[in-house]
Every structure is written in C-alpha cells, then in structure tokens.
C-alpha cells in the first residue's frame, strides 16, 4: 500500500468477542447466552464481594517512645480520622445544576457497585482517576478490575493530561481499554509524535475494539507506524478482512486505488457495518465486496461507474445487506444490480450527473426491493432549458405523484431551485425526499421550492442542518433550523433570522465577517455573543483594509475557548492587546497570522491557558526572512520553550508558511 502525500486519515475499527451466528443458530443460542450472561454477572458480583472482604489490612506500627522536651508546649489534641469514603458536591458532578438550592452533598460510598460502575461511564479518564483513584481500596478495585470499558479519546485533551494518562494511568488499565482515538487537529497538533512512544505495541491492549486516527497528515509518519505496528493486520495494507472479530469498520480520508483495497481475497464472517467516506468505489467491485462479507448488514460508500457502456454486472447470488447509503455517480447500465439486494429495508441514495424520475424509482422498488421501508433520496440535476425550469420541475414532481408515492408509502419529495437570468449561469435543481435529512444549508437558500406534499408548509424543520451560512441572498422562507452547531454570518442580520434559528443554546461556532457594512461591528458582535451562552469558537473575519482588531478588544464571553482570526495579520501592538483582554486570557486554542516570529513567544508565555497555537507566517521585506522549512525548524527549536512541540506545513510556491505548536 502506498499512502499519498498529505494523507488525512480517520480510521475506526471495532471488534466484538464473537462474530455473527447463523440465523438457525441464533434463536437456539439466545436463551443460553442470556443465561450465561446472568451467571457471569452473578459470578462477578461474588468475586467483587470476596475482594472487598479480603481487603489488605495495614500492619500495626510500634508506638514510639516519648522523648523529653526541653521546652514544654501544649500538645495539639488529636483530630478524629474521617470515615473511609468520598464526598462529592453534585455541582461538581453535574454542572448544569445552576440553582444553589439543588446542590446537595452525597456520600458515594452509599451507592451500590453497579451504580458506581455506570457512573464511571460519564467521566473522562483524567477526571475519573483524579476523583476516585487511591481514595480507598473499594474504589481502586472497581477502577482497576471491574470497570471494563475505558474509552480513551485524545482528540481534545490537553498536553499535560495526555502525558499523565499515558504515563500514570495507562499501565494500570491496558486490558480494559476498548477504544482509542488520536488526533493531530488544531487542538492537539503534534500528538502523533507520541503514539509510538506510549503505544509501541497494540497487542498489549487485549480488549481494544475501536482504533481511530484523525487528521494524521504525514504520509511518512503513517507509513512508519504501519511498519512498526506490523502486528496490526488491519493497518498493514489495510487487510482488515483477516480480523476474525471485526464487526464495525469506519474509514475516512484514505486516498488510493479503491479496487485494490476493498476487493478482499479472504472472507470476513464477522463484519456487519462498513462506512467508507472521502473515497470512491468502482461499481464492479461491490459484488466482490458483498460476496466476501456475507453478513454485512450496513454499507455507506461512494460509487463511480468505470464499466463499459451496456455491461451487466456478473453476480450469481443475492446478498443479505439490509441498509445501504450510497453516493452514486453511475449510469443506467448498472441499475439491474438492485435485483441482487432484495433484503434492503433502508436505502439512502445521493445521485449526481444522472437521475431517475419517480416512475423509474417506483419500478425498481416494486420489482427488486419488496422489503424497503425507509427510502431517502437526494438528486442534483439541471434543467434542459433554463428558460423553462418551472415546467421541468413540474414534470419531475408529477412523476412522484402516483398512488405508490402518495398513498402506499406517503413518500413526498421537494424541489429547490434558483430563478436567475440565463446570463448568470445554468440554474441547479435539488430534489430531496421529506422529511429531509439534508445537512447543508446552501441548497435551502434558493428562491423557489415546491413539493408533492398536500401541505407545502409541512416538513419545514431541517433538523440535520448543523451549519448555516447566512447572507442577504439567503431565502429563509418558513424553514426552521433547530439544531445548528455553526452559524456563519456574512452580512448583518435582522430579527427575522432568530425566528428560524431559535435554539441558540446548541451553537458552538460563530463566524462573523466584519466590514464596511457595519457602523459599529464590535457592538453588533457583542450583541450576538450575548445570545449564544455555550459558544466555544469565535472565527472573526476582518477586512484589513477597513477594520482593525483594536475595535474588538472589549469583547467579553465566558465560554469561548478557541479564537480564529481568519487571515488577519496581527502586528506587535495587537498581540499585546490580545494578551490582556478577557477572551485572550481564557483562550485555549489560538489561530492567527503574524509577520514577526518573536511575537509568538509572548503569546505562549503570557496566555496561561493557551494549549495549542496555529500560526500563519506571512513574510515580506520587513519580516525575519525564513527562506526554507529547515531554517524555520531551527528557529523554533532554538526559541520555543523546551516543553513545546511543533510541526510545520509549508505551502509550495507561497510566502505563507503554517506551523502548529502544542504548548501544554
């Protein structure tokens, strides 16, 4: 396997102790399995009681002989020893209880072991050990022996916590770790450097079920890790089908030849769920994949048709697949493949470059997919004549108005399109089933929409849209967006927006474009921040020709921890301002551009909560000239505190160089 330069990999592999059983075996074994599970639980309870009854007792210490004192002083009265146990305020465990009347003191010693083990599931590992470890023998036994589901997610962990977990706690719980997640994103930019150090062999993690790598950008690093971790067959040439207990596989951002990778030569009797994103599969490969994973129940992938026109797929069996989510860029000569999937109950299709109308889909479903219960469709298409786009939309919608669609299944569809002059480009049309699972807001901004639903105002809540990019050209209509995670504001907003985006408690990211449209952009931004109590990230896009950062020096917010000044170049004075404002002092992740390398030293030294730093270094004749990546590497090595780690990303043929610093 060859990894491409700039690889960004997100790989998750999950296994179970036993693969899927044959249907004939499953019914007969279910009762015995439940009985054995109850016996195991009872045995574990008896074993725990035995361990607690045989708690090691401290050895008695001899009493020291009293020594004469030259100057007698009143002896302090002995204080009574507290009873073994741990007292925790509910306010610490459940921060959402903001009413002081609800703060109660509870003795966790009074809780049953089963409740404590369930409670442990809600703690991060660093908090779990900090709170319970070495409090008493009982908690140690629960943590180190009976709690069997440690999930180590290092994607947003601080550097100090990462090292404490790996050096202090990891050796104690190796056999109880069931998932690991590593990341080189903006929060933990150099974490992958420590993976071979703290995890030289994953064979020591005997119960590991899920392994995830996110934003690991270095192809050299990934190739080296694959070689060093040769004992992991699912990383070496991605031969994941040889894993006997693999059930769930999620692959994201692996670029290469899909045919060589996904067409396995061995059969997996355990894999049931496969998700492959940011890549493509040839339609001809799909039959071999399904043949060699006979118990596959769910598949999510992109498909491209490279086959010759008119070529039929060579398939001599039907498959057990029940759920399929597919992004299709294929032609009609492969549509006969649907007859090999008679067990599909859930089908999600995103079509591009060609489409099927309602009559064609009705034929496919009636003929080949008799068990289909859930059907979700998304199609990108263009009208044959942009001057007759409404007539085109009407013909398309009419094909979805038969009894099959409106009465038998009550599957409704909606079209969105933009009415624009021909000179501005070819108008695009989007068709989606209702209720829509669209997660992009762009298509919803179109000026026109129409549906087959008897009431066109039904299904106007787009619950799956998490990012909304709002501008003065966005047509809100009567649509609702209750679950926004990220709000992108390119233009000033009015009160109408808040009737559509009404659940601001869930907003975590705000992108604000400040330019000449605002008389006082800093005041407008502060009003927005006041509406968003749980905001974590502020992306402030400033027009350097019109707006200076100084205007925003008085912004205040209690929960913002990440500041991203998109391509605004800070001078030395502005860095000094940032250091002393409230947002700067609370900042944990900082992204900005600078001209002078020296400025990052005061940012690192004076922003006490800063954990990671992403710097865009823009060089000109006034800057410290760094002519090569090696020179920048030498400067950072020489001047950064020894506790910092960094990595460099140089853009070829550009004066812009980006580097990341993992601070604390």
C-alpha positions in Angstrom: 0.0 0.0 0.0 1.2 3.5 -0.8 -0.1 6.4 1.1 -0.4 9.7 -0.8 1.4 12.9 0.4 -0.9 14.9 2.6 -2.8 11.9 3.8 -5.6 12.7 6.2 -6.8 9.5 7.7 -9.6 8.8 10.0 -9.8 5.1 10.6 -12.0 3.3 13.1 -12.0 -0.4 13.6 -14.4 -2.0 16.1 -14.4 -5.7 17.0 -16.5 -7.9 19.2 -15.7 -11.1 21.1 -17.9 -13.3 18.9 -18.8 -13.0 15.2 -22.4 -13.1 14.0 -24.1 -16.5 14.3 -26.1 -18.2 11.6 -29.8 -17.4 11.7 -30.6 -21.0 12.6 -28.2 -21.0 15.5 -29.2 -17.6 16.8 -32.6 -18.5 18.0 -31.5 -21.6 19.8 -28.5 -19.9 21.4 -30.1 -16.7 22.6 -31.6 -18.2 25.7 -28.4 -19.9 26.7 -26.4 -16.8 26.0 -28.7 -14.8 28.3 -28.3 -17.4 31.0 -24.5 -17.4 30.7 -24.5 -13.6 30.9 -26.5 -13.7 34.1 -24.2 -16.3 35.5 -21.2 -14.2 34.6 -22.8 -11.1 36.3 -23.5 -13.1 39.4 -20.0 -14.5 39.4 -18.5 -11.1 39.1 -20.6 -9.8 42.0 -19.5 -12.7 44.2 -15.9 -12.1 43.2 -16.1 -8.4 44.0 -17.6 -9.2 47.4 -14.8 -11.6 48.0 -12.2 -9.0 47.0 -13.7 -6.4 49.3 -13.9 -8.8 52.2 -10.2 -9.6 51.8 -9.1 -6.0 51.7 -5.4 -5.9 52.9 -5.2 -4.5 56.4 -2.5 -2.1 57.3 0.2 -3.5 59.5 0.3 -2.1 63.1 3.1 0.3 63.7 5.1 0.2 67.0 4.4 3.2 69.3 7.4 5.5 69.5 8.8 6.0 73.0 8.2 9.6 74.3 11.1 11.9 74.2 11.7 14.5 76.9 11.1 18.0 75.6 13.4 20.9 76.7 10.6 23.4 76.4 7.2 22.0 77.1 4.4 23.3 74.8 0.8 22.5 74.8 0.3 19.3 72.8 -2.3 19.5 70.0 -5.4 17.5 70.5 -5.7 14.5 68.1 -8.2 15.0 65.4 -10.7 12.2 64.6 -9.9 10.4 61.4 -12.6 10.8 58.7 -14.5 7.7 57.8 -13.4 6.0 54.6 -15.3 7.3 51.7 -15.6 10.2 49.3 -17.9 13.2 49.4 -18.6 15.0 46.1 -20.8 18.0 45.5 -23.5 17.5 42.9 -22.5 20.9 41.5 -19.1 19.4 40.5 -20.5 16.2 39.0 -23.5 17.9 37.3 -22.5 21.5 36.3 -25.9 22.1 34.7 -27.4 22.3 38.2 -27.1 26.1 38.5 -29.6 26.6 41.3 -27.7 26.6 44.7 -30.8 25.0 46.2 -30.1 21.9 44.2 -26.6 21.5 45.4 -26.5 18.5 47.7 -23.7 16.6 49.3 -23.7 12.9 48.6 -21.6 10.1 50.0 -20.8 7.9 47.1 -19.8 5.1 49.5 -23.6 4.6 49.9 -24.1 3.7 46.2 -24.1 0.1 45.0 -21.1 -1.1 43.0 -23.3 -1.4 39.9 -24.4 2.2 40.1 -20.8 3.4 40.6 -19.6 1.4 37.5 -22.4 3.0 35.5 -21.4 6.4 36.9 -17.8 5.9 35.8 -19.0 5.8 32.1 -19.7 9.6 32.3 -16.3 10.7 33.4 -13.3 11.5 31.3 -10.4 9.3 32.3 -8.4 12.1 33.8 -11.3 13.2 35.9 -12.2 9.6 36.8 -8.8 8.8 38.3 -8.3 12.2 39.8 -11.6 11.8 41.7 -11.6 8.2 42.7 -8.2 6.6 42.5 -6.4 5.9 45.8 -9.4 7.1 47.8 -9.8 3.7 49.3 -9.5 0.0 48.4 -13.0 -0.3 47.1 -12.7 2.4 44.5 -9.3 1.0 43.4 -10.8 -2.5 42.9 -13.7 -1.0 40.9 -11.4 1.1 38.7 -8.6 -1.4 38.1 -10.5 -4.7 37.9 -14.2 -4.3 37.3 -14.6 -1.3 35.1 -14.1 -2.9 31.7 -15.0 -0.1 29.2 -12.3 2.7 29.1 -12.7 4.9 26.1 -9.6 7.0 25.6 -10.4 9.9 23.4 -7.3 12.1 22.9 -8.8 14.4 20.3 -9.2 17.5 22.5 -7.1 16.5 25.5 -4.6 19.0 27.0 -0.9 18.1 26.6 -0.4 17.7 30.3 -3.4 15.5 30.8 -2.3 13.4 27.8 1.1 12.7 29.4 -0.4 12.0 32.8 -2.9 9.5 31.3 -0.2 7.7 29.3 2.4 7.5 32.0 0.4 7.1 35.2 -2.9 5.5 34.3 -2.4 3.6 31.0 -0.2 0.9 32.6 -3.0 0.1 35.1 -5.8 -0.3 32.6 -4.3 -1.7 29.4 -6.6 -4.7 29.4 -9.7 -2.6 30.0 -9.3 -0.1 27.1 -11.9 -0.8 24.4 -11.4 2.3 22.2 -8.6 4.7 21.3 -8.7 7.9 19.4 -5.7 10.0 18.3 -5.7 13.4 16.6 -3.4 15.9 15.1 -6.0 18.6 14.6 -5.8 22.2 15.9 -6.5 21.2 19.5 -3.7 18.5 19.7 -1.4 19.3 16.7 1.6 17.2 17.5 0.1 14.3 19.3 1.0 11.7 16.8 4.7 12.1 17.7 4.0 10.3 21.0 1.9 7.4 19.6 4.9 5.1 19.0 6.4 6.2 22.4 3.3 5.4 24.6 1.8 2.7 22.4 4.7 0.7 20.9 2.6 -2.4 20.6 -1.2 -2.6 20.5 -1.1 -6.3 21.3 -0.9 -5.2 24.9 -4.4 -3.8 24.6 -6.1 -7.2 24.6 -9.7 -5.8 24.6 -9.3 -3.0 22.1 -12.3 -2.8 19.8 -12.0 0.6 18.2 -9.0 2.4 16.9 -9.2 5.9 15.3 -6.7 8.2 13.7 -7.9 11.7 12.9 -6.1 14.4 10.9 -2.8 12.5 10.8 -1.4 14.4 7.9 2.1 13.0 7.4 2.3 10.1 5.0 5.8 9.4 6.1 4.6 9.0 9.7 1.7 6.8 8.8 3.9 4.5 6.7 6.4 4.3 9.5 3.7 3.5 12.0 2.3 0.8 9.8 5.7 -0.8 9.5 6.4 -0.5 13.2 3.0 -1.8 14.1 3.2 -4.8 11.8 1.3 -6.9 14.4 -1.9 -4.9 13.4 -3.2 -6.6 10.3 -5.9 -4.0 9.8 -3.3 -1.3 9.4 -0.8 -3.2 7.4 -2.1 -2.9 3.8 -5.5 -2.5 5.4 -6.0 -6.2 5.3 -9.0 -5.8 7.7 -10.9 -8.8 6.4 -8.5 -11.1 8.2 -9.7 -9.8 11.6 -11.9 -12.6 13.0 -13.8 -10.4 15.3 -14.2 -7.2 13.2 -17.8 -6.0 13.3 -17.7 -2.3 12.6 -15.3 -0.5 10.2 -15.2 3.2 9.5 -12.6 4.6 7.0 -12.4 8.3 6.2 -9.9 10.1 4.0 -7.8 7.1 2.7 -6.8 8.1 -0.8 -5.6 5.4 -3.2 -7.0 2.8 -5.6 -10.2 1.6 -4.0 -10.3 -1.6 -6.1 -7.0 -2.9 -4.8 -8.1 -2.0 -1.3 -11.7 -3.0 -1.0 -11.8 -6.1 -3.1 -10.7 -8.6 -0.4 -9.3 -12.0 -1.2 -10.5 -13.5 2.1 -13.9 -13.8 3.6 -15.0 -12.0 6.7 -17.7 -13.8 8.7 -17.8 -11.1 11.4 -18.1 -7.7 9.6 -21.5 -6.2 9.8 -21.0 -2.5 9.3 -18.8 -0.7 6.8 -18.5 3.0 6.2 -16.1 4.4 3.7 -16.0 8.2 3.2 -13.9 10.6 1.3 -13.1 8.0 -1.3 -14.7 6.1 -4.2 -15.5 2.5 -5.1 -15.9 1.2 -8.6 -19.4 -0.3 -9.1 -17.8 -3.5 -10.4 -16.1 -4.0 -7.0 -19.3 -4.0 -5.0 -20.3 -7.6 -5.8 -17.0 -9.0 -4.7 -17.1 -6.9 -1.5 -20.6 -8.2 -0.6 -19.6 -11.8 -1.5 -16.6 -11.8 0.8 -18.6 -10.1 3.7 -21.7 -12.3 3.6 -23.0 -11.0 7.0 -22.7 -7.3 6.0 -25.8 -5.5 7.2 -25.0 -1.9 6.5 -22.8 -0.2 3.9 -22.1 3.5 3.4 -19.9 4.4 0.4 -19.4 6.4 -2.8 -19.7 4.6 -6.1 -18.4 5.6 -9.6 -19.1 3.6 -12.7 -16.0 2.8 -14.8 -17.6 -0.1 -16.6 -18.1 -0.2 -20.3 -21.5 1.1 -21.6 -24.1 -1.7 -21.6 -22.0 -4.0 -19.4 -24.0 -6.1 -17.0 -22.6 -7.0 -13.6 -21.7 -10.6 -13.1 -23.5 -11.7 -10.0 -24.8 -15.2 -9.2 -26.3 -14.7 -5.8 -28.4 -12.4 -3.7 -27.0 -10.6 -0.6 -28.2 -10.1 2.9 -27.5 -6.4 3.0 -30.4 -4.6 4.8 -29.1 -1.0 4.9 -27.4 0.9 2.1 -26.3 4.5 2.0 -24.7 5.3 -1.3 -23.4 8.4 -3.3 -23.9 7.3 -6.9 -22.2 8.6 -10.0 -23.2 5.8 -12.3 -25.1 5.2 -15.5 -28.3 3.3 -16.1 -26.5 0.2 -17.4 -25.8 -0.8 -13.7 -29.3 -0.4 -12.4 -30.0 -4.1 -12.7 -27.8 -4.6 -9.7 -30.7 -3.7 -7.5 -32.2 -7.1 -8.1 -29.4 -8.7 -6.0 -30.4 -6.7 -2.9 -33.9 -8.0 -2.2 -33.4 -7.7 1.6 -32.9 -3.9 1.7 -35.1 -2.3 4.3 -33.3 1.1 4.4 -32.0 2.9 1.3 -30.3 6.3 1.1 -29.2 7.5 -2.3 -27.4 10.7 -3.3 -27.3 10.9 -7.2 -25.1 13.1 -9.3 -24.6 13.5 -13.0 -27.6 11.5 -13.8 -31.0 10.9 -12.2 -34.0 8.7 -12.1 -37.5 10.1 -12.0 -40.3 8.9 -9.8 -41.6 6.3 -12.3 -38.2 4.7 -12.7 -37.7 4.5 -8.9 -41.2 3.1 -8.5 -40.3 0.3 -10.9 -37.0 -0.5 -9.1 -38.6 -0.6 -5.7 -41.7 -2.6 -6.7 -39.7 -5.1 -8.8 -36.4 -5.6 -6.8 -36.8 -4.1 -3.3 -40.0 -5.6 -1.8 -38.8 -5.2 1.9 -37.9 -1.5 1.6 -39.4 0.5 4.5 -37.2 3.7 4.6 -36.3 5.5 1.3 -34.3 8.7 1.3 -33.4 10.3 -2.0 -31.2 13.3 -2.9 -30.6 14.3 -6.5 -28.5 17.1 -8.1 -29.7 17.9 -11.6 -30.1 20.6 -14.2 -32.9 21.6 -16.5 -32.6 21.0 -20.2 -33.6 24.6 -20.8 -33.1 27.2 -18.1 -35.9 29.3 -19.6 -38.4 26.6 -18.9 -37.1 25.5 -15.5 -40.5 25.6 -13.7 -42.1 23.4 -16.4 -39.1 21.0 -15.9 -39.7 20.9 -12.1 -43.4 20.3 -12.5 -42.8 17.3 -14.8 -40.3 15.9 -12.3 -42.6 16.3 -9.4 -45.5 14.8 -11.3 -43.5 11.6 -11.7 -43.6 11.3 -7.9 -47.4 11.8 -7.6 -48.6 8.3 -8.3 -50.6 6.2 -5.7 -47.3 4.4 -4.9 -45.7 7.6 -3.6 -48.6 9.5 -2.1 -50.8 6.8 -0.6 -49.0 3.4 -0.4 -45.8 4.8 1.2 -46.6 8.5 1.7 -43.1 9.3 0.5 -43.1 13.0 -0.5 -40.4 14.9 -2.4 -39.4 18.6 -2.6 -37.5 20.6 -5.2 -35.4 23.6 -4.6 -34.1 25.8 -7.4 -32.9 29.3 -8.1 -34.7 31.5 -10.5 -32.0 33.5 -12.3 -31.3 35.0 -15.7 -29.6 32.8 -18.2 -26.5 35.1 -18.3 -25.7 34.3 -14.6 -25.4 30.6 -15.2 -27.3 27.4 -15.5 -29.8 27.0 -12.6 -29.3 24.0 -10.5 -32.2 21.9 -9.1 -32.1 19.8 -6.0 -34.7 17.1 -5.2 -35.0 15.5 -1.8 -37.4 13.3 0.0 -39.3 14.5 3.0 -38.7 14.8 5.9 -35.4 16.0 4.6 -32.0 14.8 6.0 -30.1 17.5 4.2 -27.2 18.6 6.3 -26.1 21.6 4.1 -27.9 24.9 4.2 -26.7 26.2 0.8 -29.4 24.5 -1.3 -32.1 25.7 1.0 -31.3 29.3 0.3 -32.8 29.1 -3.2 -35.6 31.5 -4.0 -38.0 28.8 -5.1 -39.3 25.5 -3.8 -42.2 23.2 -4.4 -43.2 19.7 -3.1 -45.6 16.8 -3.6 -46.8 17.1 0.0 -50.5 18.2 0.3 -49.4 21.0 2.6 -46.2 22.6 1.3 -45.5 24.1 4.7 -45.2 20.7 6.4 -41.7 19.2 6.9 -40.1 22.7 7.1 -37.9 21.8 10.0 -34.4 20.8 8.8 -33.2 19.0 11.9 -30.0 17.7 10.3 -28.6 21.1 9.2 -25.7 21.9 11.6 -24.0 24.7 9.6 -25.9 27.7 8.3 -24.2 30.2 6.1 -26.4 33.3 6.1 -26.1 36.3 3.8 -28.6 38.8 2.4 -29.2 36.4 -0.5 -30.4 33.6 1.7 -34.1 33.0 1.4 -35.3 31.7 4.8 -38.9 31.0 3.6 -40.6 29.3 6.5 -37.8 26.8 7.2 -36.6 26.1 10.7 -33.1 25.1 11.9 -33.3 23.8 15.5 -30.0 22.0 15.7 -27.4 24.4 14.4 -23.9 23.9 15.6 -22.2 26.5 13.5 -23.6 29.9 12.3 -21.7 31.7 9.6 -22.8 35.4 9.2 -21.5 37.1 6.1 -24.0 40.0 6.3 -25.8 41.9 9.1 -28.8 40.0 10.4 -32.3 41.2 11.4 -34.7 39.8 13.9 -36.3 37.6 11.3 -33.3 35.2 11.5 -33.9 34.4 15.2 -37.4 33.1 14.4 -35.8 30.4 12.2 -32.6 29.9 14.3 -34.3 29.8 17.7 -32.2 27.3 19.6 -29.0 29.2 20.2 -28.1 27.1 23.2 -26.6 24.5 20.8 -24.4 26.9 18.9 -20.7 26.1 19.4 -19.1 28.1 16.5 -19.8 31.6 15.2 -18.1 33.0 12.1 -18.5 36.8 11.9 -17.5 38.9 8.9 -16.7 42.5 9.9 -16.5 45.0 7.1 -17.9 48.4 6.0 -21.5 47.1 6.2 -21.4 47.8 9.9 -21.2 51.2 11.5 -20.0 49.6 14.8 -19.2 45.9 14.1 -17.9 45.4 17.6 -21.3 46.3 19.2 -23.1 44.0 16.8 -20.8 41.2 17.6 -21.2 41.6 21.3 -25.0 41.5 21.0 -24.6 38.3 19.1 -22.3 36.8 21.7 -24.8 37.6 24.4 -27.4 35.4 22.6 -25.1 32.4 22.5 -24.2 31.3 26.0 -22.4 28.0 25.1 -20.3 29.3 22.2 -16.8 27.6 22.1 -15.2 29.0 19.0 -15.2 32.5 17.5 -14.0 32.9 14.0 -13.5 36.7 13.4 -13.0 37.6 9.7 -11.7 41.1 9.4 -11.1 43.1 6.3 -7.6 44.5 7.0 -8.2 47.5 4.7 -11.3 48.6 6.6 -11.3 47.1 10.1 -8.7 46.9 12.8 -8.6 44.4 15.6 -8.4 47.1 18.2 -12.2 47.7 17.8 -12.9 44.3 19.3 -10.6 44.5 22.3 -13.5 44.9 24.7 -15.5 41.8 23.7 -16.5 39.5 26.5 -17.8 36.0 26.7 -17.5 33.3 29.4 -17.4 30.1 27.4 -15.3 30.9 24.3 -12.1 28.9 24.3 -11.0 29.0 20.7 -10.2 32.2 18.7 -9.7 32.1 15.0 -8.7 35.3 13.3 -9.1 34.2 9.7 -6.2 35.5 7.7 -6.0 38.8 9.7 -2.3 39.6 10.3 -1.5 40.8 13.8 1.2 43.3 14.5 3.1 43.5 17.7 0.7 46.0 19.3 -2.3 43.9 18.5 -0.6 40.8 20.0 -0.1 42.8 23.2 -3.8 43.8 23.2 -4.9 40.2 22.8 -2.8 39.1 25.7 -4.6 41.4 28.2 -8.2 41.0 27.1 -10.7 38.6 28.7 -11.0 36.4 25.5 -7.3 36.1 25.3 -6.8 35.1 28.9 -9.4 32.4 28.6 -8.2 31.2 25.1 -7.0 27.6 24.8 -6.7 27.3 21.0 -5.5 30.3 19.0 -5.3 30.7 15.2 -3.9 33.8 13.6 -1.4 35.3 11.2 1.8 37.2 12.2 4.8 38.9 10.5 7.3 38.6 13.3 8.2 35.3 14.8 9.2 36.9 18.1 5.5 37.7 18.7 4.6 34.1 19.3 6.9 33.9 22.3 5.0 36.4 24.3 1.7 34.7 23.3 3.0 31.4 24.6 4.5 32.9 27.8 1.6 35.2 28.8 -1.5 33.4 27.7 -1.6 31.0 30.6 -4.5 28.9 29.4 -3.2 28.5 25.8 -2.8 24.8 24.9 -2.2 25.0 21.2 -1.3 27.6 18.6 -1.7 27.7 14.8 0.3 30.4 13.2 0.3 31.6 9.6 3.6 33.3 9.0 3.4 35.9 6.2 6.8 37.1 5.1 7.8 40.3 3.5 10.8 42.6 3.4 10.0 43.8 7.0 9.9 40.3 8.4 12.5 37.9 9.7 13.3 36.1 6.5 12.9 32.4 6.7 13.9 31.0 3.3 13.3 27.4 4.0 11.5 25.0 6.2 14.8 23.9 7.8 15.5 27.5 8.9 12.1 27.8 10.4 12.6 24.5 12.1 15.9 25.7 13.6 14.4 28.9 14.8 11.5 27.2 16.5 13.8 24.6 18.1 16.1 27.3 19.4 13.5 29.8 20.7 10.4 27.8 21.8 10.2 26.6 25.4 11.6 23.1 25.7 8.2 21.8 26.7 6.6 22.8 23.4 6.3 20.6 20.4 5.7 21.8 16.9 5.2 20.8 13.3 5.5 22.8 10.1 3.3 22.9 7.0 4.9 24.8 4.1 2.8 25.7 1.1 4.8 25.3 -2.1 5.4 28.4 -4.2 4.0 30.6 -1.5 5.3 33.1 1.0 2.8 31.7 3.5 4.0 29.1 6.0 1.8 27.5 8.7 3.1 25.8 11.8 1.4 24.3 14.9 2.6 24.4 18.5 1.4 22.1 21.2 2.1 24.0 24.3 0.5 22.5 27.4 
